[in-house]
Amino acid sequence: LYKLSGTASDGFFKVDPRQYDPHMATMSCALAHASCTNVIDGDYSKGAEDVESILTQAGFKDFFANDDYLKKPTADSVGCAIANKTVDTKNGKKQVVSVTVRSANYEKEWASNVTLGKGTSEAKGFAEAAGKVIKHIEKYLKEHSLNDGNVVFWVQGYSRGAATANIAAKRLIDNYSKSTVYAYCLGCPQGGAASEENKGADYSGIHIVINVDDITTYVAPSGWGFK
């Protein structure tokens, strides 16, 4: 299991979400790395256990991993892990809800990277995965009596997980206008679309980190309307 070494800090959530925080990016990267599919003797639950280990060490509780995270991936599955923690923010005490999307070694889930759909809407594979993540978040909030305005969302992912996290974070900003969203999407493919953005919405709390030499980050092509 992963061992934290001073990386996590509640101070992350006192920083304006629009400001790129390299330390928060590093912690997000650690969670995304831990989230990858880790199979031991046919047991697919180990990736979720690694995420739980990190979050527990950072003081999070009420850990949840969806069923897709605990079994062999399919072309339509998406793994996500959620936990929460009470944190002092610049706006008083809030419940930080951490959302980690399974990233890397996701086997057949890779197929959805190139499931683009038609028209200029969001890339179908990423958008459908994000929709599933949002449903799990909504259920989690309800089960733990967490309400818009009392919640700070922290979303992380890498590669396909980043593209899914990107769209999920965008929808959280749209749907929870009284809440703050921090999102760090690492090695993120272009799955979004300007046509899906709400006029006047501020999406600058979503940070995209890429290597310009990584071809994965150019899927889907900007020439087709993706961003």
PyMOL commands that set and color helices and strands:
alter all, ss='L'
color gray80, all
select helices_A, chain A and resi 10-14+22-34+46-57+67-70+107-114+124-143+160-175+194-196+215-218+222-224
alter helices_A, ss='H'
color red, helices_A
select strands_A, chain A and resi 61-65+80-89+92-101+151-158+180-186+206-209
alter strands_A, ss='S'
color yellow, strands_A
deselect
rebuild
show_as cartoon
